[in-house]
Amino acid sequence: MTIFKSLIFLSILTLSLPAIAQTKQVLTDGCRQGSCWEMSLLSKKLVHQNQLGGEANKFYRIETETKMTGRTSKTERASRWVYCSTSQPFVAFTSTSENLIYIHYLNPGGNVGGYNSGSNRIYWAICHNVWNAKVLTPEEGLARKAQQLGYSLSLQSVQREIPKQLFQP
């Protein structure tokens, strides 16, 4: 078969076959009280980048898909925002039942509470390409890695809620 015929054959084959599903990268997963979930990254877009005080900061909008199984089985898609900063790192997300934005300010190398463990995993994956980070055991290396990247281990991990209309990403 000539090269030209091979190229035509491959292009026809490519157009006629359904798209092959790409493996989604899992950001976080878990189970609690009879329900399990798995959140995957669908897309990541750099929204803003700046250099404040010598520190490079990046602000991303990510699209996620969460599959829930157990008592209720459903799939939800949502937007989240990730601010990669060594001085004020956070992950923000909307509430489906309230008109609020939740902001998890993080200590990437510190102890992680139940409420922000998913946000810590998302942060490490988006900002540092560290997938499936063992965020619950900083002694296994995340504290050391965080310090190498310029994070203070004394950053506060807190959750703040603000009205959606005040959040202008």
C-alpha atoms as one frame of an Amber mdcrd trajectory, in Angstrom:
protein
   0.000   0.000   0.000   1.382   3.401  -0.859   1.922   6.057   1.755  -0.890
   8.145   0.274  -3.382   5.240   0.495  -2.237   4.501   4.039  -2.866   8.087
   5.090  -6.333   8.069   3.506  -7.149   4.754   5.215  -5.984   6.073   8.606
  -7.937   9.311   8.261 -11.131   7.430   7.328 -10.581   5.014  10.204  -9.996
   7.865  12.627 -13.131   9.732  11.536 -15.357   6.667  11.594 -14.373   5.311
  15.009 -15.988   6.720  18.139 -13.745   8.749  20.375 -11.783   6.601  22.767
 -12.331   7.719  26.328  -9.249   9.149  27.942  -8.455   8.127  31.467  -9.554
  10.906  33.781  -7.170  11.948  36.496  -8.679  11.426  39.935  -8.325  14.449
  42.200  -9.872  12.986  45.325 -12.076  10.101  46.401 -13.465   8.531  49.512
 -16.419   7.063  51.353 -18.443   8.318  54.283 -21.699   7.154  55.868 -22.609
   4.690  53.126 -21.806   6.953  50.183 -18.668   6.988  48.061 -17.365   9.549
  45.580 -14.638  10.008  43.034 -13.812  13.479  41.711 -11.948  13.692  38.406
 -10.363  16.602  36.600 -12.035  17.444  33.289 -10.155  20.655  32.459  -7.743
  23.206  33.902  -7.499  26.804  32.688  -5.061  29.477  33.855  -7.226  32.512
  34.626  -4.641  34.895  36.027  -0.942  35.003  36.846   0.980  37.636  38.769
   4.218  38.245  40.599   3.611  39.720  44.057   6.527  40.278  46.378   8.768
  38.047  44.293   6.286  35.185  44.525   4.721  33.764  41.352   0.978  33.257
  41.884  -1.334  31.387  39.536  -5.116  31.325  39.622  -6.823  28.392  37.876
 -10.403  27.513  37.073 -10.911  23.780  36.953 -13.884  21.744  35.824 -14.533
  18.567  37.761 -16.810  15.577  37.544 -17.869  13.782  40.707 -19.390  10.317
  40.557 -21.289   9.309  43.673 -22.363   5.787  44.548 -24.044   4.234  47.544
 -27.350   5.482  48.871 -27.644   7.785  45.889 -25.882   7.306  42.586 -25.350
  10.387  40.475 -22.759  12.353  38.548 -22.226  16.076  39.004 -20.042  18.561
  37.165 -18.762  21.692  38.866 -16.260  24.527  38.633 -13.632  25.134  41.273
 -10.949  27.776  41.586  -7.417  27.121  42.793  -5.029  29.872  43.860  -1.441
  28.637  43.792   0.415  30.845  46.233   2.965  30.119  48.944   1.459  32.795
  51.195  -2.335  32.413  50.699  -3.090  29.102  48.972  -6.760  28.266  48.568
  -9.376  26.203  46.774 -12.821  27.753  46.281 -16.067  26.106  45.234 -19.771
  26.844  45.091 -22.492  25.365  47.198 -25.295  23.739  45.242 -27.932  24.345
  47.907 -26.876  27.810  49.074 -25.854  31.016  47.363 -22.326  30.821  48.799
 -18.724  30.316  47.759 -16.646  28.251  50.149 -12.969  29.130  50.319 -10.573
  26.670  51.912  -7.372  28.474  52.850  -4.769  25.740  53.142  -1.520  24.822
  54.840  -0.135  22.489  52.143   2.510  20.999  54.442   0.523  20.952  57.666
  -2.121  18.853  59.316  -5.328  18.361  57.366  -8.836  18.241  58.789 -11.682
  16.233  57.328 -13.357  19.295  55.841 -10.356  20.302  53.726  -8.652  17.012
  52.877 -10.189  17.002  49.382  -9.153  20.607  48.806  -5.585  19.758  49.828
  -5.441  16.913  47.314  -6.860  19.177  44.604  -4.330  21.896  45.464  -1.322
  19.557  45.284  -2.505  18.086  41.968  -3.277  21.414  40.273  -0.414  23.526
  41.628   2.391  20.967  41.889   1.314  17.978  39.770   1.383  15.745  42.860
  -1.506  13.321  42.394  -2.956  11.230  45.202  -0.964  13.192  47.772  -1.022
  11.607  51.188  -2.299  14.796  52.773  -3.258  13.174  56.041   0.328  12.213
  56.897   2.642  15.199  56.401   5.509  13.317  58.033   5.658  11.146  54.900
   7.132  13.965  52.900   4.557  16.646  52.143   5.833  18.937  54.897   9.376
  18.659  53.566   8.186  19.154  49.979   6.066  22.167  50.994   9.041  23.815
  52.705  11.233  23.166  49.652   8.587  24.935  47.537   8.614  27.978  49.839
   5.559  27.348  52.052   5.560  28.199  55.737   4.271  25.332  57.851   2.476
  27.852  60.057  -0.133  28.872  57.457  -3.679  28.740  58.804  -6.156  26.201
  57.438  -9.567  27.840  57.639 -12.857  27.812  55.776 -14.576  31.042  54.811
 -17.970  31.478  53.215 -18.818  34.496  51.092 -21.867  35.368  48.964 -21.455
  34.263  45.335 -21.874  37.818  44.058 -18.760  38.948  45.982 -16.480  36.328
  44.407 -15.073  37.750  41.169 -12.506  35.295  39.773
